[in-house]
Amino acid sequence: MFIQTESTPNPATLKFLPGQTVMDAGTADFPSAEAGEASPLANRIFGIDGVTGVFFGNDFVTVTKAEATEWDHVKPAILGAIMEHFQSGQPVMAGEAQPTSGHADHTGPDGEIVVQIKELLDTRVRPAVAQDGGDITFHGFEKGVVYLHMQGACAGCPSSTLTLKMGIENLLRHYIPEVIEVRPVA
């Protein structure tokens, strides 16, 4: 098994490509070791000292490290953990744990606008940020403000504010006049 690695715009995050499907559908975000208990693979990666976040996409695993940790020290262990997992035959997600589509449900007014927002995110934004090892999902829409949740390499990325404001906000405002602003949520 050969696992490729790619840098991301977030210097604290690396993207690992195992050359096979990681998630059949949806994504899975593990911002802490406790959250990682739902996945044998995430649990294995969190066992490496210095790992602070794990994110699964369709064909990649994104790992975030602590600021004081050097990639030279943890990258070989992460590669080993991913290889061991896929060779073990264990599932990526344990038991009842399910991947998420990412988008929050929206009830109430503005339903048609929210459908348009989600469609633009799914067709234009999410494929682009997946290239960088992350995901951006719809969290809410209220009084012209779109709230988005950033995951994987996007969470904590120095350029995420620029991506959010200059890229996504401009895109949504162009196609959906009701959108005034885009804001991140934790």
N, C-alpha and C positions, 0 to 999 in steps of 0.2 A: 504494500500500500504506500503510495506517495502522496503526501499532504503538502499542498502549496500554501504559501503565506503571502498576504498582501498587506501593505501599509494602508492606513485609512487617514482621512483628514484629522482625526483625533489621535495625537501622539501617544495617548495612554491606551489605545486600542489596536489590536491586530486582528486581521481576518484570516481564518484558516479554512482552506478548501480541501476536504477529504477525497474529492473525486467521486462522491456518491451522494444520494439524497440524505439530507439530515432530517428535514420535516416534509412530510407528504403534502401537508396543507397548513396554512397559517404560519405564525411565528411563535417563539417562546422567549420571554425576557425574564432573566433571573438577576435582579439587581443586588442580591445578597446570597450568602451561603444558605440561609434558611429557606429562601425561595427555591434554591437549587435542589432541595431535597425531593422535589417532584420529578427529577430526572436523574437516572443513573449516570448519564454522561456529564451533566452539569455538576453533579455531586463529586465526580472524579476530578474534574477540573478545579473545583473550589478546594479540593484537598491540597492544592499546590499553594504554598505560602506566597502571598503577594497578589493573588487574583481577587479582584473586587466585583467583577460582573461577568456574566455569560449571556450570550444572545444567540438563538438559533434561527436561521433563515432556511430557505428551501435547500440550498446546497452549500451552506457555509456555517461556521461557528465563529462568532466574534467574542474575543476575550479582552476584558479591561483589567489593567493592572493598577496597583497602588502607585502613587507618585514617586515614592522612594525606591521602588523596585525597578531594576534594569531588565530590559527585554532579553539581554544576553543570558541572564540567570534563569528566567522562567520559560522562555520559548522552547528549549529542548524538552522540558518536563511536560509542557502542554501538548506538544507534538506526540510524545509518548502516551499521554493519557487518552488522546483522541484515537490513536492507533490501537491501543489496548481495548478501548471500548468497542470499536467496530469489529475487531477480531473476536471479541468475547461473544458476540451474537445477542447481547442484551438490547432491549428496546431503548430508544432515545428518551421516551417519556414513560414513566412508571404507571402501572395500573390505570386508574381513572383520570389521571392528569391529561388534560386536553390542550392542544395548541389554541391560540386565539386568532380571530380574524383581525383583531386589533382595534376596530372601530367601536366606540361606545354607541349604545342605542340612543335614539333621540325621540322623545315623545313631546307632543304639544305643537305649537305653531311652527312655521318655517320648515315643515317636513320636506317640501319640494326643494328648497334651497339646500338643506342638509344632504339630500340625495345627490344633488349636483356636486357639492363639496366632496363627498365621499368618492364619487366617480372620478373627479379630477385627481384626487389624492391617489386612487388606485391605478389610474392610467398614466399619469404624468410624474407624480412625486415619488411614490413608493418604489417603483423600479429603479429610479435614479439613486435614491439613498441606499437601496439594497446593494448597489454596486460598491458603495463605501462601507458596507458592513452594518447597516443600521435600518431603522424603520421609523416612520412618522405616522401616527394614527390619530383619527378624529376623536376628540374628547367632549366637545360641546360647541354650541353656537348660541349666542345671546346678544341681542341688541347690536348686530353687525360685527361682533367679535367672534372669530373662530379660535377655539382652544385646541391645541395639538399636543400630543404626548410623544416625546422623542425617546427612542430606545436604541440599544446596542451602541454602535460607534457614535450615533448622533447625540446620545445623552452625555452632557458634559463636554462636548466638542467645542473648541474655541471658535470655530467658524459656523456653529449651528445658528447663532443669532443672525448672522449675515444671510445664511441660507433661508431662515425663516422669514426675515423681513424683506430682503431684496428678491428672493426667488419665489417662495411659496405665496407670500402676501401679494406680490405683484401679479402672479398667475391667477390666483383666486379673484382678485379685484377686477382683473381684465375680463374674465368670463362671467363673474357673478357680481353685478353692481351692488347688491345688498351687503356684500362683505366690505367692511371698513378697515379691519385690522386683524392680524393673526398674533396670538400670544402662546407661549409654551406653558405647560402645566407639569408639575413634578410627578 
